[in-house]
């Protein structure tokens, strides 16, 4: 993924925490590790994993970030 594509994802993100970009999508919340774009997942609005290309430790971490901060994303 190019630097320009990563910048565009970061710019459109609803929230960025610890280099993870959280973006609302039709399925819920798409999460991408900006420093390693191969690490990505989708959580539903309740924070449950729907799709993942992340290892379990990364998923647990982003779930915790999301659940603690989801009110910052507005109406979900």
Beta strands, then each sheet from edge to edge (+ up, - down):
strand 1: 15-17
strand 2: 20-25
strand 3: 28-33
strand 4: 40-43
strand 5: 49-52
sheet 1: 1+ 2- 3+ 4- 5+
end
